[in-house]
Amino acid sequence: MVNAALEAQATVINATFHHFSPYGVSGVVVIQESHLAIHSWPEYGYAAVDLFTCGDEVNPWISYDYLKTAFEADYGSAMEINRGQADLLKRVNIDHLLKERQGTESQLEHKVKFSRNVWFTDKDENLALSLRHTGNLLYRKKSEFQTVQVLESHAFGKMLTIDNLIMTTEKDEFIYHEMITHPAMLSHAAPKNILVIGGGDGGTVRELFRHDAVEKVTMVEIDGNVVEACKEHLPQIAAAFDHPNLDLKIADGIAYLAEAAAESFDIIIVDGSDPAGPAEVRLPQCLNRKSLNLRWSFFREGN
């Protein structure tokens, strides 16, 4: 059991086992991420194992596969249950049922019905905002920069989160995207060439192309997962990603701007998140006095 935890790269804190007479064992391995527990019935050639983990660092299926091999089991029955609804189940492995049904894992249907009171909370030290959601995790990927998720809330529709912070929702996204775009565009006589740093959900680009004067929009988003998530699950926000005049680059926007030619753009919009995660370092670099003086040169004359 300890080796099974270590195999999954869990942090083992303690372990205790009780051996019954004449045979059998019950035990628990306490790990930093939660615990592993076992109870065996040797007379039936059977052992029940529970694997509990918190967070994304430990994959319990690695421990399951290790134990199945170590026990030399003829078959195993296992189910992954995540917080939320049945749609979150990623894998079901019930060997004897598969053999009886002559099917595959994907042919096993889950018909469990239950209601959930699941809430997503975006909070800091002074404020918290909670939205009730269905429990359906529509998208989740972790890049070298951040963790991107799409959930479905009851009141605000689908919502994009990054590192457990709400970025946008279907219901109110227009407020942000219209205000970050149109004041600058309407104050410019001829906004033809626009640079957007960030804006991976696509809402800012969508609003920019409502202006007929725009000839080209260059968008530089550091994390391609944001773009992928929104194209797949928030298409009304990501509606302009296929626009022929959009030049989409998955790259570091600040580094891109540092190498851009002088007098390249009429308007530059920084559509970034709060200064946390990748923006915690990059945003101050963008806004310091030296960088602002340098970046001023990238505007066309009179812009």
N, C-alpha and C positions, 0 to 999 in steps of 0.2 A: 504493500500500500504506500509506503514511503517512497519507494522507487517510482511508483506510478505518478505520484505527485511531482517528484523531481523531473520525471520524463516530460511533463507538461510545463516545466520551468516555473512551478509554483514555489513559494517561499515557505518551507516547512518550519513550524514553530515548535510543535510537540507531537508526540504520538503515544497512545496507550492502547493495550490489547488485553482482553480477558480470555483465557483458555478454559473451556469447559471440560468436565470429565464425563465420559472417556474421551470425547473429541468435540471439536467445534470451537469457534472463536467469534468474538465480537470486538470491534475496535474502532477507533477514530484517529485520523491524522488531522491535526489542526494546522491549517496553512494561513498565511497572511491574507489570502484572498477568500477564505472561508474554511471548508473542511471536506474530508472524505470519510465515509463511514462504511463498515462492512459487518454483516452477520451471516454466518455459514451454517448449513445443514449438511454435514459430510455424509450422513446416512442416505441422503437423497441426491448427493452429488450436486448440491445447489448452493449458491452464494448470492446474497442481495447486496448491492453496492449503491450508495448515494454519493454523488459528486456535486458539490455546491461551489460555485465561484462567483465573485463579484468583479465587475469591470471586464475589460477586453484582453487582459494580458495573458490569461491562462485559458487554454482550450481543453475542456473536460473530455472531449472525444479522444484526445491523445492518451489520457489516463485509462479510458475505457478500452481502447484497443490494446494498450499494454497489458492490462489485467486479463483480458480475454486470452491473450497469448500465454501469459504466465500461468494461468489456471488450466491451460490446455483444454479449454471448453469446447464441447461439441457444437454448441450454439449459444448465442447471447440474445437477450431481449433488452432493448434500451430505447429510451425516448428523451429527447431534449425539450425542456420546458423553460421558456423565457418569460420574464414579466410582461404581461399583456395578453393578447389573444392567441388563438391556435395558429393564426397565419404566421406567427413568429417562429414556428417550428421549422428548423432547417434540415433536420435529418431524423429518420425513424429507422431502427435496425432491429427487426424481430425475425430472426432467422427461421424459426420453425413455422411461423405463419407464412413467410415467403415461400417456403418449400411446399407447404400444403396448398397454397394458392397458385403456385407456379408463376409467381409474379415478380415484380421488381419493387424497390423501395418507393419509386414514384407512383406506383399503382395503389399504395395504401392511402385511403382517404380518411381524413379526420372529420368526424361529424359531431364533435363536442361543441355544445352551445352553452355559453355562459356570458353574463354581462360583467363588465369591468368598470370600476371607477378609477381611471388612471389619469394622472395629472402630470403635465410637464411644467417645471418651475424654472424660470430664468431669474436669478437673484444675485445681488451683491451684498455688501455689508449693511446697506441701508434700505434696500428696496427689493421686493419680490413680485414677479408677475407669473401667475399660474393659468394654464389653459388645459381644460379637460380634453383628452384625445381618445381615440378608439382603441389604442393599444397596437394598431397595425403599424409596424415599422416598414415603410415603403422603400426606404433607401438608407444604407449605412455603409460608408467607406472611410477608412483612415489613411491619410497620406502622410508624407513626411512633415507636413505643416499642421494638420488639424483633422478633426473627425467631422464628417459631413453627414447629416441625417435629414430625411424628410418624413414627417409624421402627419397624421390627419386629425385635426382638431374638430370639435363639434361646433364651435362658435365662429371660427375664423378660417375654416377649410384647411387645405394642406399648408404646412409651414416648413420652412427651411431653417435648420439649426446648424450652427458651427460651434463645436466644443461646448455644447449644452447652453448656447446662447441663441435666442430667437433672432434670425436675420430678416425674415419677411414672411408674410402670410398672404393667401389668396385674397382675403377680404379687404385688407387695408394697404396693400403694397403700393397702390396708386398714389397715396399721399406722399410717400417718400420719393418715388421715382419722378413724379411730376415736379415736385419742388426742387429736386437736385438738378433738373434739366432745364425747364422752361424759363426761369428767370434769367439765367445766363444766355440762353439762346435768343430770347426776345430783346435783350439789351445790346445785341451785336447786330451790326448793319448787314453783314454777309458771312454768316458762319458756314464755311464750306468744309473745312478739314478739322475733325474733332478727335481728341485723344481721351479715352476713358481708361483710367487705372483702377483695376478691380472690377466691380459690377458683374460678377460671375453669374448672377441670376438672370441677367439679360434685360431687366426692366428699364435701365437707363438708356441702353441702346435702342430699345423699342420706342421710347419717347423721342429720342434724337431724330429718328427717321420719320417722325411726323412733320418735320420741317423740310419743306421742298428745297431750300437752299443747300442742304447738306449733300456734299459730293462723296465724302469718304469718312468713315468712322474707324479708327484703330482702337481696338480694345485689348488690353493686356491684363490677363487674370493669372494669378500665381498658381492656382490649384484647379486642374482640369476636372476634378471630381465635382466641384460646384456647378460647372457648366453641364456636365453629364447628368447630375441629379435634377437640375431644373429643366433641361430639355425633355427628360423622361417623365417627370412628375408635375412640373409647373409650366406646361407649354404656353399658357396664356401670358406668362411673364417672359418666357424665353422665346417669344414669337418672332423676333427679328434675327435670330442667329443664322438663318439661311439667306439673309439679305445680300444681294450681290455686291453692295458697296461697303460691306463690313469686312475688315481685316482682323480676324480673331487670332491672338497670340497667347499661348500658355507659357508665361514667363514672368519674371520679376519686373513689375512695372517701374520701380525706381531705377533698376539697372538699365532697363530699356530706355528710359528718358535720359539717362546720363550719356547714352551713346547716340541719341537722336541728333539729326542735323539741325542747325540753327534755323529759326523762322519756319518751323515745320507745321505748326498748328494755329488755328484761330482761337480755339477754346480747349482747355484741359480740365477735365472733371475727375476728381479723385473720389471714387465711389467705394470707399473702404469701410471696414468694420471698426468698432471701437478699438482703442489701442490695447489689444490683448492678442495673444498668439503671434502669428507672423507680423501683424500690424504693430505689435508692441515695440518692435525694433525698427521696422521699416517706416512707420508713420513719422516718428520724431526725426528720422533722417530726411524725410521729404519736407518737413516743415521748418527745419532750422534755417537761420538767416543766410548762411553760405549757400545752401541748396536752393533757397528761394531766388537768390540773386542769379545763380547759374541757370535755373530753369526759366527765368524770365526771358532768356535769349531764345527759347524755343518757340515763343509766340511770333507770329508774323507781324510785320510792322503795322502799328496802329491797332493791335489787338490787346 
